[in-house]
Amino acid sequence: MMALVWLAAVVAVDVGVARAARLRAETAADLAALAAAAHALTTSEGACARAHAVTTANGSRVDRCSVVDGITEVAVSLRFTLPFSGSRTARAVARAGPIGADE
């Protein structure tokens, strides 16, 4: 019985850590897309450079950054370690741009 309780606790901790990492990746992607969108209308290279800076500050990395017609799309990954299951990667994608740009 004690082993079953221990197993449930281990699973709960791993799930909690994974969910927190996924939320961190989503937040980093959102912030990077918004930061890039602020620079997207002037230069796409500057926009993606800004996205890289924001994701680095959030402990993640940019996998892909694109700017099309002022709309930025940023894909981010975040490495994390589960206490009992080892190393994993959380991924997220976010888009940002001017209001009505994708209509």
VEXZAKE-361674 format. One line per 10 residues: number of its first residue (from 0); their letters; for each residue x, y, z of N, C-alpha, C. Coordinates in steps of 0.2 Angstrom, whole numbers, plus 5000, padded with zeros to 4 digits. Each point is the difference from the previous one (the first is absolute). Example, Ala and Ser with C-alpha at 12.3 -4.5 7.8 and 13.67 -1.06 7.14 Angstrom:
// VEXZAKE-361674
0) AS) 5066:4972:5039:4996:5006:5000:5004:5006:5000  4998:5005:4996:5004:5006:5001:4996:5005:5003
//
This chain:
// VEXZAKE-361674
0) MMALVWLAAV) 5004:4994:5000:4996:5006:5000:5004:5006:5000  5006:5000:5004:5004:5006:5000:5003:5001:4994  5002:4995:4996:5003:5001:4993:4995:5003:4996  4994:4999:5000:4995:5003:4996:4999:5007:5001  5001:5002:5007:4999:5007:5002:5007:5004:4997  5005:4997:5001:5007:5002:4997:4999:5001:4993  4998:4996:4996:4999:5000:4993:4996:5006:4998  4994:5000:5003:4996:5006:4999:5003:5007:5001  5004:5000:5005:5003:5007:5002:5006:5001:4994  5003:4995:4998:5005:5001:4995:4997:5002:4994
10) VAVDVGVARA) 4995:4997:4998:4996:5002:4994:4997:5007:5000  4998:5002:5006:4997:5007:5001:5005:5005:5000  5006:4999:5002:5006:5004:5000:5002:5001:4993  5001:4995:4996:5002:5000:4993:4995:5004:4996  4994:4999:5001:4994:5003:4996:5000:5008:5002  5001:5001:5006:5000:5007:5002:5006:5004:4997  5006:4997:5000:5006:5003:4997:4999:5001:4993  4997:4995:4996:4999:5000:4993:4995:5006:4998  4995:5000:5004:4995:5006:4999:5003:5006:5001  5004:5001:5005:5003:5007:5001:5005:5002:4995
20) ARLRAETAAD) 5004:4995:4997:5004:5001:4995:4997:5002:4993  4994:4996:4999:4996:5002:4994:4998:5007:5000  4997:5002:5006:4998:5007:5001:5005:5005:4999  5006:4998:5003:5006:5005:4999:5002:5001:4993  5000:4994:4996:5001:5000:4993:4995:5005:4996  4993:4999:5002:4995:5004:4997:5001:5007:5001  5002:5002:5006:5001:5007:5002:5006:5003:4997  5005:4996:4999:5006:5002:4996:4998:5002:4993  4996:4995:4997:4998:5001:4993:4996:5006:4999  4995:5001:5005:4996:5006:4999:5004:5006:5001
30) LAALAAAAHA) 5004:5001:5005:5004:5006:5001:5005:5001:4994  5003:4995:4997:5004:5000:4994:4996:5003:4994  4995:4997:4999:4996:5002:4994:4997:5007:5001  4998:5002:5006:4998:5007:5001:5006:5005:4999  5006:4998:5003:5006:5004:4999:5002:5001:4993  5000:4994:4996:5002:5001:4993:4995:5004:4996  4993:4999:5002:4995:5004:4996:5001:5007:5001  5003:5003:5005:5001:5007:5001:5005:5002:4996  5005:4996:4997:5005:5002:4995:4999:4997:4993  4994:4997:4999:4999:4996:4994:4999:5005:4994
40) LTTSEGACAR) 4997:5005:5001:4999:5005:4995:5006:5004:4997  5005:5000:5004:5006:5004:4998:5005:4995:4997  5002:4994:5003:5004:4995:4998:4999:4993:5002  5000:4995:4996:4998:4994:5002:5006:4997:5004  5007:5002:4998:5005:4997:5004:5001:5003:5007  4998:5006:5001:5000:5003:5006:4994:4997:5005  4995:4998:4996:4994:4997:5004:5002:4994:5003  5003:4996:4996:5002:4993:5002:5006:5000:5005  5004:5005:4999:5006:5001:5005:4997:5002:5007  4994:5004:5000:4997:5002:5006:4997:4994:5003
50) AHAVTTANGS) 4997:4995:4996:4997:4994:5002:5005:4996:5004  5006:4999:4997:5005:4996:5002:5002:5003:5007  5001:5007:5001:5002:5003:5006:4995:4998:5006  4993:5001:4998:4995:4998:5005:5000:4993:5002  5001:4996:4995:4999:4992:5002:5006:4999:5004  5006:5002:4999:5006:4999:5004:4999:5002:5007  4997:5006:5001:4999:5003:5006:4995:4996:5004  4996:4996:4997:4995:4995:5003:5002:4993:5001  5007:4999:4998:5003:4993:5001:4998:4995:4995  4998:5003:4994:4998:4995:4994:5003:5002:4994
60) RVDRCSVVDG) 4999:4997:4994:5003:5002:4994:4995:5000:4994  5002:5004:4995:4996:5001:4994:5001:4994:4996  4995:4996:4998:5001:4995:4995:4999:5003:4993  4995:5004:4999:4998:5003:4994:4997:5007:5001  5002:5005:4996:4997:5007:5000:4999:5002:4993  4994:5002:4999:4998:5003:4993:4996:5006:5000  5001:5004:4996:4996:5006:4999:4997:5001:4993  4993:5000:5000:4997:5000:4993:4995:5005:5001  5000:5006:4996:4995:5005:5000:4999:5003:5007  5005:5001:5003:5000:5003:5007:4998:4995:5006
70) ITEVAVSLRF) 4998:4994:4998:4998:4995:5005:5006:4995:5001  5002:5000:5007:5005:4996:5002:4998:4993:5002  5003:4995:4999:4999:4993:5003:5006:4998:5003  5000:4998:5006:5006:4998:5004:4999:4993:5003  5004:4995:4998:5000:4993:5003:5006:5000:5006  4998:4998:5006:5005:5000:5005:5000:4993:5003  5006:4998:5003:5001:4994:5003:5003:5001:5007  4999:4996:5005:5002:5001:5007:5002:4993:5002  5007:4999:5002:5002:4994:5003:4999:5000:5007  4997:4994:5003:4999:5000:5007:5001:4993:5002
80) TLPFSGSRTA) 5001:4999:5007:5001:4993:5002:4995:4998:5005  4997:4994:4999:4995:4997:5004:5004:4997:5006  4998:5001:5006:5003:4997:5006:5001:4992:4999  4995:4997:4997:5001:4992:5000:5000:4997:4993  4999:5005:4995:5000:4997:4993:5005:5002:4996  5004:5005:5002:5006:5002:4996:4998:5007:4996  5004:5001:4995:5000:5007:4996:4995:4999:4995  4996:5006:4999:4995:5001:4995:5000:5007:4996  4996:5001:4995:5000:5006:4997:4993:5002:4999  4998:5006:5002:4994:5003:4999:5000:5005:4994
90) RAVARAGPIG) 4995:5000:4996:5000:5004:4994:4993:5004:5000  5001:5006:4997:4994:5004:4999:5001:5005:4994  4995:5002:4997:5000:5004:4994:4995:5006:5002  5002:5006:4998:4995:5006:5001:5001:5005:4994  4994:5003:4999:5000:5005:4994:4998:5007:5003  5002:5005:4997:4998:5007:5002:5001:5004:4994  4996:5006:5000:5000:5004:4995:4995:5006:5001  5000:5004:4995:4995:5006:5001:4993:4997:4999  4995:5004:5003:4993:4998:5000:4998:5000:4993  4996:4994:4998:4998:5000:4994:5005:4998:4994
100) ADE) 5006:4998:5002:5005:4999:4995:4999:4993:4997  4997:4995:5003:4999:4994:4997:4993:4999:4997  4996:5005:4999:4994:4999:4997:5000:5000:4993
//
